[in-house]
Amino acid sequence: MYPAQFDYRRAGSVDEALSLLQENEDAKLMAGGHSLIPMMKLRLAQPPVVIDIGRLDELKGISEANGSVRVGSLTTHADIAASDVLAAHCPVLAEAAGHIGDAQVRNRGTIGGNIAHADPGSDIPPVLVLLGASVHLQSPSGTRSVAAGDFFQDLLMTDVGEDEILTHVEAPALGAGTGAAYLKFEHPASGYAVVGAAAAVTVQGGRCTGAGLVVGGVSATPTTVDVSSLVGTDLSDDAIAAAASGLDAEDPIGDIFASGDYRVHVGKVYGKRALAAARDRA
């Protein structure tokens, strides 16, 4: 289906993009276009104006400083997956980006567009929540940051205001003795995660001192699983299986590909596998 008629504007700077947002009610920002354009072609989104920010170099790039990694919102999934900085300081984010779609999608899609779209089947959101990342936003009145756990509010809904642009994401670098992993059960045609699991464990002296597990695709937003029972254990397979079995969702999402109950079951399986992989990397 063709999208409804719209006007196209290309911003030359973040400030110009913010001005265009103020001047055009109900306008939408476009980065790589891999989330917005399909929605427009299905007439699920009909913005009167599309503001193209895809060429703003100030929103691109990956860096590390003071124990944190910073990823510009227009950084492509391909660049994230291939980043030496992330390989050294936050490899689980690069791993998740490498799972996204196919080569064409990874070369055009951006981390900002991905998380602003907030599809439950996206690979990046569970990893950001796991890492305790922050999402940084800019508006005409200033800047603010939102914890990733608060950023994703509901199905295809985030905390981005109508007058705001997502500028970058920051996440703590993984410390010594910490292993992390992202695994997913993907839809064979789209590459979206039917269920995706992001896990991290910290080991000192042969014992677990910290653990985290976040599962995507089960609920409208990433689901954090309480795996505190792993602290103090040797991370045996039985302990990991018991912790992963704690995944629960009051209202799991379901569709023609997978029922809610099935997603919860698969989430427990992939949560167990992700925790085991993180243990082996710690």
C-alpha positions as a Markdown table, in Angstrom:
| # | Residue | x | y | z |
|---|---|---|---|---|
| 1 | Met | 0.0 | 0.0 | 0.0 |
| 2 | Tyr | 1.2 | 3.5 | -0.7 |
| 3 | Pro | 1.5 | 6.0 | 2.2 |
| 4 | Ala | -0.9 | 8.9 | 2.5 |
| 5 | Gln | 0.3 | 12.2 | 1.1 |
| 6 | Phe | 2.9 | 14.0 | 3.2 |
| 7 | Asp | 5.4 | 16.9 | 2.9 |
| 8 | Tyr | 9.1 | 16.2 | 3.2 |
| 9 | Arg | 11.6 | 18.3 | 5.1 |
| 10 | Arg | 15.3 | 17.6 | 5.6 |
| 11 | Ala | 17.0 | 19.2 | 8.6 |
| 12 | Gly | 20.5 | 20.4 | 8.5 |
| 13 | Ser | 21.0 | 20.4 | 12.2 |
| 14 | Val | 19.4 | 19.3 | 15.5 |
| 15 | Asp | 18.3 | 22.9 | 16.1 |
| 16 | Glu | 16.6 | 23.1 | 12.7 |
| 17 | Ala | 14.9 | 19.8 | 13.3 |
| 18 | Leu | 13.6 | 21.0 | 16.6 |
| 19 | Ser | 12.3 | 24.2 | 14.9 |
| 20 | Leu | 10.6 | 22.1 | 12.2 |
| 21 | Leu | 8.9 | 20.0 | 14.9 |
| 22 | Gln | 7.5 | 23.2 | 16.5 |
| 23 | Glu | 6.3 | 24.6 | 13.2 |
| 24 | Asn | 4.6 | 21.4 | 11.9 |
| 25 | Glu | 2.0 | 19.8 | 14.2 |
| 26 | Asp | 2.0 | 16.0 | 14.2 |
| 27 | Ala | 5.2 | 15.8 | 12.2 |
| 28 | Lys | 7.4 | 12.7 | 12.5 |
| 29 | Leu | 11.1 | 12.4 | 12.5 |
| 30 | Met | 12.8 | 9.9 | 10.2 |
| 31 | Ala | 16.2 | 8.5 | 10.7 |
| 32 | Gly | 16.8 | 5.3 | 8.8 |
| 33 | Gly | 13.2 | 4.9 | 7.9 |
| 34 | His | 12.9 | 1.2 | 8.7 |
| 35 | Ser | 10.3 | 1.7 | 11.4 |
| 36 | Leu | 8.4 | 4.7 | 10.1 |
| 37 | Ile | 8.1 | 4.0 | 6.4 |
| 38 | Pro | 6.4 | 0.5 | 6.9 |
| 39 | Met | 4.0 | 2.1 | 9.4 |
| 40 | Met | 3.2 | 4.8 | 6.8 |
| 41 | Lys | 2.7 | 2.3 | 4.0 |
| 42 | Leu | 0.2 | 0.4 | 6.2 |
| 43 | Arg | -1.5 | 3.7 | 7.0 |
| 44 | Leu | -0.9 | 3.1 | 10.7 |
| 45 | Ala | 1.0 | 6.4 | 10.7 |
| 46 | Gln | -0.1 | 9.3 | 8.6 |
| 47 | Pro | 2.1 | 12.3 | 9.5 |
| 48 | Pro | 1.4 | 15.4 | 7.4 |
| 49 | Val | 5.2 | 16.2 | 7.5 |
| 50 | Val | 8.2 | 13.9 | 7.6 |
| 51 | Ile | 11.4 | 15.5 | 8.9 |
| 52 | Asp | 14.5 | 13.7 | 7.7 |
| 53 | Ile | 17.3 | 13.8 | 10.3 |
| 54 | Gly | 19.3 | 10.9 | 8.8 |
| 55 | Arg | 22.2 | 13.0 | 7.6 |
| 56 | Leu | 23.0 | 14.8 | 10.9 |
| 57 | Asp | 26.6 | 13.7 | 11.7 |
| 58 | Glu | 26.3 | 15.3 | 15.2 |
| 59 | Leu | 24.0 | 12.4 | 16.2 |
| 60 | Lys | 26.3 | 9.7 | 15.0 |
| 61 | Gly | 29.2 | 7.9 | 16.5 |
| 62 | Ile | 30.3 | 5.6 | 19.4 |
| 63 | Ser | 32.7 | 6.6 | 22.2 |
| 64 | Glu | 33.8 | 5.6 | 25.7 |
| 65 | Ala | 34.7 | 7.8 | 28.6 |
| 66 | Asn | 34.6 | 7.7 | 32.4 |
| 67 | Gly | 33.3 | 4.1 | 32.5 |
| 68 | Ser | 30.4 | 4.6 | 30.1 |
| 69 | Val | 29.8 | 4.1 | 26.4 |
| 70 | Arg | 27.9 | 6.7 | 24.4 |
| 71 | Val | 26.1 | 5.8 | 21.1 |
| 72 | Gly | 24.6 | 8.5 | 19.0 |
| 73 | Ser | 21.0 | 8.0 | 18.0 |
| 74 | Leu | 21.8 | 7.9 | 14.3 |
| 75 | Thr | 24.4 | 5.3 | 14.6 |
| 76 | Thr | 23.5 | 2.3 | 12.4 |
| 77 | His | 23.1 | -1.2 | 13.7 |
| 78 | Ala | 25.9 | -2.3 | 11.4 |
| 79 | Asp | 28.3 | 0.3 | 13.0 |
| 80 | Ile | 27.3 | -0.8 | 16.5 |
| 81 | Ala | 27.8 | -4.5 | 15.7 |
| 82 | Ala | 31.2 | -3.8 | 14.2 |
| 83 | Ser | 32.4 | -1.3 | 16.9 |
| 84 | Asp | 35.7 | -2.0 | 18.5 |
| 85 | Val | 34.8 | 0.3 | 21.4 |
| 86 | Leu | 31.7 | -1.7 | 22.2 |
| 87 | Ala | 33.6 | -5.0 | 21.7 |
| 88 | Ala | 36.0 | -3.9 | 24.4 |
| 89 | His | 33.5 | -2.2 | 26.8 |
| 90 | Cys | 30.0 | -3.4 | 26.2 |
| 91 | Pro | 30.0 | -6.4 | 23.8 |
| 92 | Val | 26.4 | -7.4 | 24.6 |
| 93 | Leu | 25.1 | -4.3 | 22.8 |
| 94 | Ala | 27.1 | -5.1 | 19.7 |
| 95 | Glu | 25.9 | -8.6 | 19.9 |
| 96 | Ala | 22.2 | -7.6 | 20.0 |
| 97 | Ala | 22.7 | -5.2 | 17.0 |
| 98 | Gly | 24.2 | -8.0 | 15.0 |
| 99 | His | 21.0 | -10.0 | 15.5 |
| 100 | Ile | 18.8 | -7.3 | 13.9 |
| 101 | Gly | 17.1 | -8.1 | 10.6 |
| 102 | Asp | 19.4 | -8.6 | 7.7 |
| 103 | Ala | 22.4 | -6.7 | 6.3 |
| 104 | Gln | 20.2 | -4.1 | 4.5 |
| 105 | Val | 18.3 | -3.3 | 7.7 |
| 106 | Arg | 21.4 | -3.1 | 9.8 |
| 107 | Asn | 23.1 | -0.8 | 7.3 |
| 108 | Arg | 20.2 | 1.7 | 7.3 |
| 109 | Gly | 18.4 | 1.2 | 10.6 |
| 110 | Thr | 19.5 | 3.3 | 13.6 |
| 111 | Ile | 19.5 | 2.7 | 17.3 |
| 112 | Gly | 17.5 | 5.8 | 17.9 |
| 113 | Gly | 14.8 | 4.9 | 15.4 |
| 114 | Asn | 14.7 | 1.4 | 16.8 |
| 115 | Ile | 14.1 | 2.3 | 20.4 |
| 116 | Ala | 11.8 | 5.3 | 19.6 |
| 117 | His | 9.6 | 2.8 | 17.7 |
| 118 | Ala | 9.5 | 0.5 | 20.8 |
| 119 | Asp | 8.4 | -2.6 | 19.0 |
| 120 | Pro | 8.2 | -5.5 | 21.5 |
| 121 | Gly | 10.1 | -7.6 | 19.1 |
| 122 | Ser | 13.1 | -5.3 | 18.9 |
| 123 | Asp | 16.4 | -6.6 | 20.0 |
| 124 | Ile | 17.9 | -3.4 | 21.5 |
| 125 | Pro | 15.4 | -2.5 | 24.3 |
| 126 | Pro | 16.0 | -5.5 | 26.6 |
| 127 | Val | 19.7 | -5.0 | 26.4 |
| 128 | Leu | 19.4 | -1.3 | 27.3 |
| 129 | Val | 17.2 | -2.1 | 30.3 |
| 130 | Leu | 19.6 | -4.8 | 31.4 |
| 131 | Leu | 22.5 | -2.5 | 31.3 |
| 132 | Gly | 20.8 | 0.3 | 33.2 |
| 133 | Ala | 21.3 | 2.6 | 30.2 |
| 134 | Ser | 20.0 | 6.1 | 29.9 |
| 135 | Val | 18.3 | 7.7 | 26.9 |
| 136 | His | 19.0 | 11.4 | 26.3 |
| 137 | Leu | 16.5 | 13.7 | 24.8 |
| 138 | Gln | 16.7 | 17.3 | 23.5 |
| 139 | Ser | 13.9 | 19.9 | 23.1 |
| 140 | Pro | 13.8 | 23.7 | 22.6 |
| 141 | Ser | 13.7 | 24.1 | 26.4 |
| 142 | Gly | 16.8 | 21.9 | 27.1 |
| 143 | Thr | 18.0 | 18.4 | 27.6 |
| 144 | Arg | 17.0 | 15.5 | 29.9 |
| 145 | Ser | 17.8 | 11.9 | 30.4 |
| 146 | Val | 15.5 | 8.9 | 31.1 |
| 147 | Ala | 16.4 | 5.5 | 32.5 |
| 148 | Ala | 15.8 | 2.9 | 29.8 |
| 149 | Gly | 13.5 | 1.0 | 32.2 |
| 150 | Asp | 11.2 | 4.1 | 32.3 |
| 151 | Phe | 11.6 | 5.0 | 28.7 |
| 152 | Phe | 9.6 | 2.2 | 27.3 |
| 153 | Gln | 6.0 | 2.8 | 28.4 |
| 154 | Asp | 3.7 | 0.6 | 26.4 |
| 155 | Leu | 3.2 | -1.0 | 23.0 |
| 156 | Leu | 4.9 | 1.3 | 20.5 |
| 157 | Met | 4.9 | 4.1 | 23.2 |
| 158 | Thr | 7.9 | 5.8 | 24.8 |
| 159 | Asp | 8.7 | 8.8 | 26.9 |
| 160 | Val | 9.8 | 11.0 | 23.9 |
| 161 | Gly | 7.8 | 14.2 | 23.9 |
| 162 | Glu | 6.3 | 15.7 | 20.7 |
| 163 | Asp | 8.9 | 18.4 | 20.7 |
| 164 | Glu | 11.9 | 16.2 | 21.6 |
| 165 | Ile | 14.7 | 14.5 | 19.6 |
| 166 | Leu | 16.5 | 11.5 | 20.9 |
| 167 | Thr | 20.1 | 12.4 | 20.7 |
| 168 | His | 22.1 | 9.5 | 22.2 |
| 169 | Val | 22.2 | 6.6 | 24.6 |
| 170 | Glu | 24.6 | 6.0 | 27.4 |
| 171 | Ala | 25.3 | 2.7 | 29.1 |
| 172 | Pro | 27.8 | 1.6 | 31.8 |
| 173 | Ala | 30.8 | -0.3 | 30.5 |
| 174 | Leu | 30.9 | -3.9 | 31.7 |
| 175 | Gly | 33.4 | -4.4 | 34.5 |
| 176 | Ala | 35.9 | -7.2 | 35.2 |
| 177 | Gly | 34.3 | -10.5 | 36.0 |
| 178 | Thr | 31.1 | -9.6 | 34.3 |
| 179 | Gly | 29.7 | -11.6 | 31.3 |
| 180 | Ala | 26.6 | -10.7 | 29.3 |
| 181 | Ala | 24.7 | -12.3 | 26.4 |
| 182 | Tyr | 21.7 | -11.7 | 24.2 |
| 183 | Leu | 19.9 | -14.6 | 22.6 |
| 184 | Lys | 16.6 | -14.7 | 20.7 |
| 185 | Phe | 14.1 | -17.0 | 19.1 |
| 186 | Glu | 13.4 | -15.1 | 15.9 |
| 187 | His | 10.7 | -15.0 | 13.4 |
| 188 | Pro | 12.2 | -16.7 | 10.3 |
| 189 | Ala | 10.8 | -14.2 | 7.8 |
| 190 | Ser | 11.1 | -10.8 | 9.5 |
| 191 | Gly | 14.0 | -11.4 | 11.8 |
| 192 | Tyr | 12.1 | -9.8 | 14.7 |
| 193 | Ala | 12.5 | -11.5 | 18.1 |
| 194 | Val | 9.5 | -13.6 | 19.0 |
| 195 | Val | 11.3 | -13.7 | 22.3 |
| 196 | Gly | 14.7 | -12.2 | 23.1 |
| 197 | Ala | 16.7 | -12.6 | 26.4 |
| 198 | Ala | 19.4 | -10.3 | 27.7 |
| 199 | Ala | 21.4 | -11.5 | 30.7 |
| 200 | Ala | 24.4 | -10.5 | 32.7 |
| 201 | Val | 26.3 | -12.1 | 35.6 |
| 202 | Thr | 29.2 | -11.0 | 37.7 |
| 203 | Val | 31.5 | -13.6 | 39.2 |
| 204 | Gln | 34.2 | -13.2 | 41.9 |
| 205 | Gly | 36.0 | -16.0 | 43.6 |
| 206 | Gly | 33.9 | -18.6 | 41.8 |
| 207 | Arg | 30.6 | -17.2 | 43.2 |
| 208 | Cys | 28.0 | -14.9 | 41.7 |
| 209 | Thr | 27.9 | -11.4 | 43.1 |
| 210 | Gly | 25.4 | -10.0 | 40.7 |
| 211 | Ala | 22.9 | -11.1 | 38.0 |
| 212 | Gly | 20.3 | -9.6 | 35.7 |
| 213 | Leu | 17.8 | -10.9 | 33.2 |
| 214 | Val | 15.5 | -8.9 | 30.9 |
| 215 | Val | 13.2 | -10.6 | 28.4 |
| 216 | Gly | 11.6 | -8.9 | 25.3 |
| 217 | Gly | 8.7 | -10.1 | 23.2 |
| 218 | Val | 6.6 | -11.4 | 26.2 |
| 219 | Ser | 5.0 | -8.1 | 27.2 |
| 220 | Ala | 4.5 | -4.7 | 25.6 |
| 221 | Thr | 7.7 | -3.5 | 27.2 |
| 222 | Pro | 10.8 | -5.4 | 28.3 |
| 223 | Thr | 10.2 | -7.7 | 31.3 |
| 224 | Thr | 12.8 | -7.7 | 34.1 |
| 225 | Val | 13.1 | -11.1 | 35.8 |
| 226 | Asp | 14.1 | -11.3 | 39.5 |
| 227 | Val | 17.2 | -13.5 | 39.4 |
| 228 | Ser | 18.6 | -12.4 | 42.7 |
| 229 | Ser | 18.5 | -16.0 | 43.9 |
| 230 | Leu | 21.7 | -16.5 | 41.8 |
| 231 | Val | 23.8 | -14.3 | 44.1 |
| 232 | Gly | 26.0 | -16.3 | 46.2 |
| 233 | Thr | 25.7 | -19.5 | 44.1 |
| 234 | Asp | 28.2 | -21.1 | 41.8 |
| 235 | Leu | 25.8 | -20.5 | 38.9 |
| 236 | Ser | 25.1 | -24.2 | 38.4 |
| 237 | Asp | 22.7 | -25.2 | 35.6 |
| 238 | Asp | 20.0 | -26.0 | 38.1 |
| 239 | Ala | 20.3 | -22.7 | 39.8 |
| 240 | Ile | 20.1 | -20.8 | 36.5 |
| 241 | Ala | 17.1 | -22.8 | 35.4 |
| 242 | Ala | 15.3 | -22.1 | 38.7 |
| 243 | Ala | 16.0 | -18.4 | 38.4 |
| 244 | Ala | 14.9 | -18.2 | 34.8 |
| 245 | Ser | 11.7 | -20.0 | 35.6 |
| 246 | Gly | 10.7 | -16.9 | 37.6 |
| 247 | Leu | 9.7 | -15.1 | 34.4 |
| 248 | Asp | 6.1 | -14.0 | 34.7 |
| 249 | Ala | 3.8 | -11.6 | 32.8 |
| 250 | Glu | 0.3 | -10.5 | 33.9 |
| 251 | Asp | -0.8 | -9.8 | 30.4 |
| 252 | Pro | 1.5 | -11.5 | 27.9 |
| 253 | Ile | 1.2 | -10.4 | 24.3 |
| 254 | Gly | 0.1 | -12.9 | 21.7 |
| 255 | Asp | -0.5 | -12.9 | 17.9 |
| 256 | Ile | -0.8 | -15.3 | 15.0 |
| 257 | Phe | 2.8 | -16.3 | 15.4 |
| 258 | Ala | 2.9 | -17.1 | 19.1 |
| 259 | Ser | 0.4 | -17.1 | 21.9 |
| 260 | Gly | 1.1 | -15.3 | 25.2 |
| 261 | Asp | 1.6 | -18.5 | 27.1 |
| 262 | Tyr | 4.0 | -19.8 | 24.4 |
| 263 | Arg | 6.0 | -16.6 | 24.6 |
| 264 | Val | 6.3 | -16.9 | 28.4 |
| 265 | His | 7.5 | -20.6 | 28.0 |
| 266 | Val | 10.0 | -19.7 | 25.4 |
| 267 | Gly | 11.2 | -16.7 | 27.4 |
| 268 | Lys | 12.1 | -19.0 | 30.3 |
| 269 | Val | 14.0 | -21.3 | 27.9 |
| 270 | Tyr | 16.0 | -18.4 | 26.3 |
| 271 | Gly | 16.4 | -16.7 | 29.7 |
| 272 | Lys | 18.1 | -19.9 | 31.0 |
| 273 | Arg | 20.3 | -20.1 | 27.9 |
| 274 | Ala | 21.3 | -16.4 | 28.1 |
| 275 | Leu | 22.2 | -16.7 | 31.7 |
| 276 | Ala | 24.3 | -19.7 | 31.0 |
| 277 | Ala | 26.1 | -17.9 | 28.1 |
| 278 | Ala | 26.7 | -14.9 | 30.3 |
| 279 | Arg | 28.2 | -17.2 | 33.0 |
| 280 | Asp | 30.5 | -18.8 | 30.5 |
| 281 | Arg | 31.7 | -15.3 | 29.5 |
| 282 | Ala | 32.3 | -14.0 | 33.0 |
